Amino acid sequence: MPRRNARILMYSHDTFGLGHLRRCRTIAHSLVEDFRGLNVLIISGATIAGAFDYRARVDFVKIPSVIKLRNGEYTSMDQHIDLQETLKMRQSIIRHTAETFEPDIFIIDKEPLGLRGEVEDTLAYLKTRGTTLVLGLRDVMDAPHLLEAEWKRHDVLPKIGNLYDDVWIYGPPDFYDPLTGIDVPASVRNKMNFVGFLQRKSYAEAVEPGSDAGDNILVTTGGGGDGADLVRDVIAAYEADPTLTQKAVIVLGPYMSAEQRAHFREASQRHPYLEILEFDNRLEDRIAGAKAVIAMGGYNTYCEILSFDKPALIVPRTQPREEQLIRATRAEELGLISMLSAEDSADSIRFAAAIKDLLKRDPPSVSAPGLQLEGLPTISRIVEGLLRQKGNPHLYLAQG
């Protein structure tokens, strides 16, 4: 007997920051908006997965959290539980969830085999059940030599070719190829589909003309676990240059340490043009209402900068991955953003000058016209085709 709703399961390993969960959540919300007969379940390791709002027919399963340290090593979030025990629990929950949920499509975010291979067993099981297996990769993964070495250690490329039906790249082909510089077999290359950047929406009320509510620079560090240097440098720039009088709202992020948050709150109180926020689960609304953005430049931040057409100054981190540096370098080449190295941002006078230049910068629609954000409608078209092939009679386009 046919099931009433089609089902999509998503996996987001979430060991550092919020980018993976936020990307999955964006895709999930777009899909349930587009299809009435669809349920989406996200498996997430994010410690604060429950702090976000979820639309009807989108839910999440929380697996025990593992965090990535700045040196690239992993540890259990609960220090009293051994890492291997935590990984076993995660693997068991993932497999049981897949068996119970019986998804039509399983979308894996970024990690082809999951954290330490925790999804490989579930992928093999679902393949025998006829589930369509999709790997979703952001526009930039890492420096080619680092990614290739990491994937070779675990025989990843052949396994992608054998297990997956489709590989979605969340960016346009003329921006960057995440597997550039790597010897990619045809079994993988033929499955790659560049769907485009993922457009974001704001649900806040529009800023009234003449209001100063949106007259601020938004400083965001994503999850905040590695954002202390950027926040420190922004505060120092404001302290060094008294002519820098544009209000800045700094969102610290939930993963910044309590000690660092307390220090920055105290430091900001000495300056009338700085405001500190701990966390905002609707950062899209903050960016939509800002005059300009200063950020480290993770994938989601770029999508928001482009979606809301905001001038941006990017200070990318280079450890433990070079992803942000590669993305910022390419975006600057295309005229999308301005970039400043971490070394230069530590020079307070130089950083202050860059912030003032940012306020004169044109938005991306002027500096780099023609860039389309078409990832979400492209994904919906692909999903519609996949589910129609499976003969699900209860899938309806929301507008149909």
RODO-2510 file (C-alpha; in nm, 4 decimals, decimal comma):
residues 400
     n   res          X          Y          Z
     1     m     0,0000     0,0000     0,0000
     2     p     0,1556     0,3359    -0,0965
     3     r     0,2758     0,5611     0,1846
     4     r     0,0969     0,8949     0,2154
     5     n     0,4038     1,1204     0,2025
     6     a     0,7400     1,0951     0,0308
     7     r     1,0355     1,1016     0,2711
     8     i     1,3814     1,2541     0,2556
     9     l     1,6463     1,1842     0,5179
    10     m     1,9416     1,4214     0,5542
    11     y     2,2694     1,3758     0,7443
    12     s     2,4722     1,6621     0,8889
    13     h     2,7757     1,5535     1,0910
    14     d     2,8234     1,8960     1,2620
    15     t     3,1548     1,8821     1,4457
    16     f     3,2594     2,2449     1,4042
    17     g     3,0290     2,5413     1,3633
    18     l     2,6732     2,5539     1,2335
    19     g     2,7249     2,5588     0,8571
    20     h     2,6236     2,2013     0,7797
    21     l     2,2999     2,2076     0,9782
    22     r     2,2017     2,5504     0,8449
    23     r     2,2582     2,4335     0,4868
    24     c     2,0506     2,1172     0,5401
    25     r     1,7777     2,3156     0,7097
    26     t     1,7650     2,5642     0,4196
    27     i     1,7242     2,2819     0,1665
    28     a     1,4664     2,1022     0,3814
    29     h     1,2531     2,4126     0,4265
    30     s     1,2628     2,4890     0,0555
    31     l     1,1547     2,1350    -0,0334
    32     v     0,8547     2,1252     0,2000
    33     e     0,7517     2,4675     0,0678
    34     d     0,7620     2,3305    -0,2862
    35     f     0,5983     1,9922    -0,2193
    36     r     0,2879     1,9293    -0,0122
    37     g     0,3431     1,5540     0,0028
    38     l     0,6919     1,5472     0,1550
    39     n     0,8475     1,4965     0,4985
    40     v     1,2140     1,5715     0,5734
    41     l     1,4126     1,4424     0,8712
    42     i     1,7610     1,5780     0,9480
    43     i     2,0153     1,3748     1,1462
    44     s     2,2402     1,6293     1,3180
    45     g     2,5301     1,6283     1,5601
    46     a     2,4965     2,0006     1,6366
    47     t     2,4750     2,0681     2,0094
    48     i     2,2152     2,3395     1,9549
    49     a     2,0116     2,1789     1,6763
    50     g     1,7028     2,2439     1,8859
    51     a     1,7695     2,6196     1,9039
    52     f     1,6482     2,6675     1,5464
    53     d     1,2933     2,6860     1,4177
    54     y     1,1737     2,4098     1,1854
    55     r     0,8866     2,4260     0,9421
    56     a     0,5972     2,1815     0,9477
    57     r     0,7060     1,8460     0,8033
    58     v     1,0715     1,9127     0,8870
    59     d     1,2173     1,7584     1,2019
    60     f     1,5567     1,6503     1,3331
    61     v     1,7160     1,3605     1,5175
    62     k     1,9983     1,4588     1,7512
    63     i     2,3015     1,2292     1,7661
    64     p     2,5692     1,2642     2,0383
    65     s     2,7937     1,5608     1,9663
    66     v     3,1565     1,5343     1,8608
    67     i     3,3627     1,8494     1,8282
    68     k     3,6592     1,9171     1,6028
    69     l     3,9447     2,0959     1,7748
    70     r     4,1488     2,3652     1,6028
    71     n     4,4254     2,1108     1,5374
    72     g     4,1804     1,8987     1,3376
    73     e     4,1417     1,6249     1,6003
    74     y     3,8036     1,5129     1,7374
    75     t     3,6760     1,4685     2,0908
    76     s     3,3409     1,3817     2,2492
    77     m     3,1380     1,6794     2,3646
    78     d     3,0775     1,4915     2,6889
    79     q     3,4269     1,4510     2,8329
    80     h     3,3103     1,1525     3,0403
    81     i     3,2356     0,9421     2,7298
    82     d     3,5102     0,7908     2,5173
    83     l     3,5218     0,9102     2,1555
    84     q     3,4894     0,5572     2,0194
    85     e     3,1829     0,4941     2,2357
    86     t     3,0288     0,8175     2,1106
    87     l     3,0946     0,7201     1,7496
    88     k     2,9344     0,3784     1,8069
    89     m     2,6225     0,5438     1,9489
    90     r     2,6052     0,7837     1,6557
    91     q     2,6413     0,5016     1,4030
    92     s     2,3704     0,2964     1,5739
    93     i     2,1238     0,5882     1,5867
    94     i     2,1867     0,6750     1,2209
    95     r     2,1260     0,3174     1,1072
    96     h     1,8165     0,2710     1,3242
    97     t     1,6717     0,6038     1,2059
    98     a     1,7210     0,5054     0,8417
    99     e     1,5620     0,1633     0,8955
   100     t     1,2608     0,3133     1,0713
   101     f     1,2112     0,6230     0,8534
   102     e     1,2538     0,4332     0,5219
   103     p     1,3543     0,7381     0,3127
   104     d     1,3019     0,7669    -0,0618
   105     i     1,6113     0,9873    -0,0808
   106     f     1,9088     1,0130     0,1569
   107     i     2,1157     1,3346     0,1276
   108     i     2,4582     1,3404     0,2945
   109     d     2,6123     1,6821     0,3584
   110     k     2,9847     1,7160     0,2797
   111     e     3,1245     1,3988     0,4436
   112     p     3,0818     1,1160     0,1872
   113     l     3,1094     0,8359     0,4441
   114     g     3,0116     1,0395     0,7484
   115     l     3,2323     1,1273     1,0427
   116     r     3,4940     0,8502     1,0758
   117     g     3,2895     0,6405     0,8301
   118     e     2,9801     0,6325     1,0525
   119     v     2,7327     0,6480     0,7608
   120     e     2,8932     0,3945     0,5255
   121     d     2,7021     0,0995     0,6699
   122     t     2,3719     0,2873     0,6434
   123     l     2,4461     0,3919     0,2848
   124     a     2,5110     0,0293     0,1867
   125     y     2,1896    -0,0815     0,3590
   126     l     1,9735     0,1870     0,1959
   127     k     2,1205     0,1109    -0,1445
   128     t     1,9817    -0,2423    -0,1161
   129     r     1,6415    -0,0900    -0,0327
   130     g     1,6320     0,1250    -0,3471
   131     t     1,6855     0,4588    -0,1720
   132     t     1,8362     0,7286    -0,3939
   133     l     2,1677     0,8307    -0,2355
   134     v     2,2862     1,1891    -0,2854
   135     l     2,6122     1,3514    -0,1756
   136     g     2,5921     1,7293    -0,1342
   137     l     2,9207     1,9209    -0,1498
   138     r     2,9699     2,2909    -0,0829
   139     d     3,1353     2,5028    -0,3539
   140     v     3,4799     2,4759    -0,1898
   141     m     3,5948     2,1805     0,0183
   142     d     3,9636     2,2406     0,0971
   143     a     4,3000     2,2844    -0,0697
   144     p     4,3239     2,0040    -0,3307
   145     h     4,6344     1,8409    -0,1816
   146     l     4,4752     1,8287     0,1643
   147     l     4,1409     1,6944     0,0429
   148     e     4,3037     1,4361    -0,1832
   149     a     4,5253     1,3069     0,0982
   150     e     4,2283     1,2858     0,3364
   151     w     4,0092     1,1006     0,0868
   152     k     4,2855     0,8627    -0,0238
   153     r     4,3360     0,7462     0,3343
   154     h     3,9775     0,6227     0,3403
   155     d     3,9361     0,5183    -0,0251
   156     v     3,6582     0,7774    -0,0563
   157     l     3,6392     0,8406    -0,4328
   158     p     3,5802     0,4757    -0,5332
   159     k     3,3176     0,4481    -0,2600
   160     i     3,1397     0,7610    -0,3872
   161     g     3,1345     0,6030    -0,7323
   162     n     2,9946     0,2744    -0,6004
   163     l     2,7450     0,4026    -0,3434
   164     y     2,6033     0,7332    -0,4620
   165     d     2,3509     0,7986    -0,7375
   166     d     2,4107     1,1739    -0,7603
   167     v     2,6573     1,4375    -0,6371
   168     w     2,5201     1,7894    -0,5946
   169     i     2,7607     2,0836    -0,5875
   170     y     2,6079     2,3790    -0,4031
   171     g     2,7524     2,6418    -0,6349
   172     p     2,7765     2,7352    -1,0041
   173     p     3,0466     2,5696    -1,2186
   174     d     3,2079     2,9023    -1,3081
   175     f     3,2675     2,9882    -0,9410
   176     y     3,4735     2,6907    -0,8266
   177     d     3,4970     2,3137    -0,8683
   178     p     3,5344     2,1578    -0,5190
   179     l     3,7236     1,8611    -0,6670
   180     t     3,9626     2,0660    -0,8801
   181     g     4,3194     1,9428    -0,8731
   182     i     4,2113     1,5899    -0,7786
   183     d     4,2171     1,2858    -1,0066
   184     v     3,8435     1,2183    -1,0093
   185     p     3,7275     0,8958    -1,1772
   186     a     3,4557     0,9116    -1,4394
   187     s     3,2264     0,7137    -1,2062
   188     v     3,2201     1,0227    -0,9826
   189     r     3,2650     1,3058    -1,2326
   190     n     2,9647     1,1874    -1,4381
   191     k     2,7414     1,2129    -1,1312
   192     m     2,8400     1,5717    -1,0433
   193     n     2,5655     1,8295    -1,0846
   194     f     2,6400     2,1975    -1,0138
   195     v     2,3047     2,3133    -0,8780
   196     g     2,4063     2,6712    -0,7835
   197     f     2,4203     2,8756    -0,4633
   198     l     2,1367     2,8352    -0,2129
   199     q     1,9297     3,1526    -0,1843
   200     r     1,8157     3,2620     0,1614
   201     k     1,4993     3,4383     0,2710
   202     s     1,4360     3,6917     0,5430
   203     y     1,1195     3,6721     0,7475
   204     a     1,1687     3,9984     0,9342
   205     e     0,9573     4,3011     0,8576
   206     a     1,1177     4,5375     0,6089
   207     v     1,3105     4,8347     0,7494
   208     e     1,1071     5,1519     0,7157
   209     p     1,2526     5,4207     0,4842
   210     g     1,4398     5,6814     0,6871
   211     s     1,4816     5,4456     0,9831
   212     d     1,8302     5,3821     1,1220
   213     a     1,7330     5,0272     1,2279
   214     g     1,9309     4,8808     0,9389
   215     d     2,2123     5,1353     0,9542
   216     n     2,4753     4,9047     1,1010
   217     i     2,7595     4,6758     1,0021
   218     l     2,6920     4,3152     1,0960
   219     v     2,9953     4,1202     1,2171
   220     t     2,9390     3,7448     1,2173
   221     t     3,1733     3,4591     1,3058
   222     g     2,9290     3,1768     1,2259
   223     g     2,9313     2,9295     1,5131
   224     g     3,1990     3,1368     1,6844
   225     g     3,4288     2,8517     1,7817
   226     d     3,7139     3,0052     1,5845
   227     g     3,5861     3,3626     1,5637
   228     a     3,7606     3,5267     1,8600
   229     d     4,0418     3,6760     1,6513
   230     l     3,8004     3,8537     1,4186
   231     v     3,5945     3,9963     1,7056
   232     r     3,9111     4,1085     1,8848
   233     d     4,0351     4,2839     1,5703
   234     v     3,7038     4,4603     1,5040
   235     i     3,6926     4,5970     1,8585
   236     a     4,0581     4,7038     1,8345
   237     a     3,9923     4,8828     1,5038
   238     y     3,7102     5,0838     1,6591
   239     e     3,9273     5,1702     1,9575
   240     a     4,2177     5,2763     1,7339
   241     d     4,0226     5,5042     1,4989
   242     p     3,7860     5,7581     1,6627
   243     t     3,6524     5,8558     1,3181
   244     l     3,5006     5,5087     1,2765
   245     t     3,1498     5,5898     1,3935
   246     q     2,9348     5,3441     1,1978
   247     k     2,7512     5,1222     1,4447
   248     a     2,8611     4,7579     1,4379
   249     v     2,6549     4,4672     1,5716
   250     i     2,8795     4,1717     1,6554
   251     v     2,7197     3,8252     1,6775
   252     l     2,9583     3,6048     1,8743
   253     g     2,8100     3,2629     1,8011
   254     p     2,7134     2,9822     2,0412
   255     y     3,0453     2,7953     2,0261
   256     m     3,2651     3,0817     2,1440
   257     s     3,3965     3,0143     2,4940
   258     a     3,2244     3,1757     2,7916
   259     e     3,5519     3,3437     2,8896
   260     q     3,5913     3,5029     2,5475
   261     r     3,2277     3,6141     2,5376
   262     a     3,2616     3,7833     2,8776
   263     h     3,5822     3,9564     2,7691
   264     f     3,4261     4,0922     2,4488
   265     r     3,1087     4,2078     2,6243
   266     e     3,3218     4,4052     2,8679
   267     a     3,5428     4,5507     2,5932
   268     s     3,2448     4,6572     2,3812
   269     q     3,0894     4,8486     2,6705
   270     r     3,3737     5,0981     2,6438
   271     h     3,2729     5,1892     2,2901
   272     p     2,9436     5,3608     2,1981
   273     y     2,9332     5,2228     1,8428
   274     l     2,9642     4,8536     1,9271
   275     e     2,6855     4,6146     2,0249
   276     i     2,7420     4,2509     2,1211
   277     l     2,4890     3,9725     2,0650
   278     e     2,5499     3,6198     2,1906
   279     f     2,3555     3,4331     1,9224
   280     d     2,0707     3,4813     1,6767
   281     n     1,8940     3,1784     1,5308
   282     r     1,7687     3,3976     1,2441
   283     l     2,0944     3,5415     1,1205
   284     e     1,9362     3,5800     0,7774
   285     d     1,7179     3,8575     0,9162
   286     r     2,0199     4,0302     1,0693
   287     i     2,2104     4,0276     0,7407
   288     a     1,9046     4,1382     0,5441
   289     g     1,8736     4,4427     0,7690
   290     a     2,2417     4,5385     0,7791
   291     k     2,4232     4,8053     0,5817
   292     a     2,7260     4,5821     0,5229
   293     v     2,8805     4,2582     0,6523
   294     i     3,2179     4,1644     0,8025
   295     a     3,2693     3,7892     0,8264
   296     m     3,5126     3,5006     0,8022
   297     g     3,3391     3,3729     0,4936
   298     g     3,1856     3,0298     0,5413
   299     y     2,9528     2,8957     0,2728
   300     n     2,6263     3,0086     0,4325
   301     t     2,7538     3,3618     0,4884
   302     y     2,8286     3,3967     0,1178
   303     c     2,4824     3,2769     0,0251
   304     e     2,3335     3,5370     0,2609
   305     i     2,5581     3,8172     0,1347
   306     l     2,4516     3,7408    -0,2226
   307     s     2,0859     3,6766    -0,1379
   308     f     2,0466     4,0119     0,0384
   309     d     2,2942     4,1967    -0,1850
   310     k     2,5201     4,3299     0,0905
   311     p     2,8698     4,4809     0,0561
   312     a     3,1058     4,2499     0,2437
   313     l     3,4565     4,2430     0,3900
   314     i     3,5857     3,8896     0,4414
   315     v     3,8692     3,7937     0,6789
   316     p     3,9099     3,4194     0,6117
   317     r     4,0601     3,1694     0,8502
   318     t     4,3197     2,9288     0,7110
   319     q     4,3159     2,6525     0,9770
   320     p     4,2274     2,3689     0,9984
   321     r     4,1054     2,4029     0,6380
   322     e     4,1866     2,6496     0,3581
   323     e     3,8254     2,6516     0,2381
   324     q     3,7500     3,0096     0,3456
   325     l     4,0683     3,1470     0,1927
   326     i     4,0044     2,9750    -0,1416
   327     r     3,6436     3,0969    -0,1514
   328     a     3,7368     3,4530    -0,0548
   329     t     4,0166     3,4676    -0,3123
   330     r     3,7816     3,3556    -0,5895
   331     a     3,5008     3,5861    -0,4753
   332     e     3,7386     3,8826    -0,4703
   333     e     3,8561     3,7953    -0,8223
   334     l     3,4944     3,8106    -0,9369
   335     g     3,4335     4,1422    -0,7585
   336     l     3,1823     3,9980    -0,5116
   337     i     3,3593     4,0989    -0,1897
   338     s     3,6650     4,2696    -0,0407
   339     m     3,9168     4,0492     0,1379
   340     l     4,1614     4,1202     0,4184
   341     s     4,4112     3,8703     0,5567
   342     a     4,4123     3,7843     0,9252
   343     e     4,7565     3,9452     0,9495
   344     d     4,6242     4,2720     0,8071
   345     s     4,3122     4,2689     1,0243
   346     a     4,5413     4,2517     1,3291
   347     d     4,6757     4,5934     1,2201
   348     s     4,4054     4,8075     1,3810
   349     i     4,4590     5,1189     1,1706
   350     r     4,4624     4,9166     0,8502
   351     f     4,1495     4,7280     0,9532
   352     a     3,9699     5,0518     1,0418
   353     a     4,0513     5,1895     0,6958
   354     a     3,9190     4,8703     0,5345
   355     i     3,5950     4,9016     0,7322
   356     k     3,5491     5,2591     0,6134
   357     d     3,6184     5,1471     0,2557
   358     l     3,3557     4,8774     0,2986
   359     l     3,0939     5,1439     0,3661
   360     k     3,1675     5,2929     0,0226
   361     r     3,1592     4,9580    -0,1571
   362     d     2,8881     4,8729    -0,4122
   363     p     2,6678     4,5698    -0,3436
   364     p     2,7362     4,2491    -0,5395
   365     s     2,4546     4,3206    -0,7857
   366     v     2,6566     4,6228    -0,9026
   367     s     3,0141     4,4999    -0,8538
   368     a     2,9512     4,1548    -1,0065
   369     p     2,6154     4,1609    -1,1900
   370     g     2,4609     3,8510    -1,3395
   371     l     2,5281     3,5984    -1,0647
   372     q     2,2188     3,3852    -1,0064
   373     l     2,1267     3,1947    -0,6918
   374     e     1,9358     2,9037    -0,8384
   375     g     2,0318     2,6122    -0,6138
   376     l     1,7006     2,5638    -0,4338
   377     p     1,4706     2,5585    -0,7397
   378     t     1,7220     2,3351    -0,9176
   379     i     1,7182     2,0908    -0,6254
   380     s     1,3368     2,0905    -0,6257
   381     r     1,3305     2,0031    -0,9951
   382     i     1,5750     1,7165    -0,9364
   383     v     1,3812     1,5874    -0,6352
   384     e     1,0517     1,6039    -0,8246
   385     g     1,2009     1,3908    -1,1014
   386     l     1,3453     1,1376    -0,8579
   387     l     1,0227     1,0978    -0,6629
   388     r     0,8099     1,0763    -0,9774
   389     q     1,0365     0,7946    -1,0966
   390     k     0,9614     0,6125    -0,7728
   391     g     0,5916     0,6366    -0,8541
   392     n     0,4866     0,8161    -0,5379
   393     p     0,1217     0,9122    -0,6068
   394     h     0,0953     1,1554    -0,3141
   395     l     0,3635     1,4066    -0,4123
   396     y     0,2196     1,7444    -0,5048
   397     l     0,3846     2,0655    -0,6109
   398     a     0,2710     2,3218    -0,3527
   399     q     0,1733     2,5680    -0,6240
   400     g     0,0001     2,2994    -0,8290
***
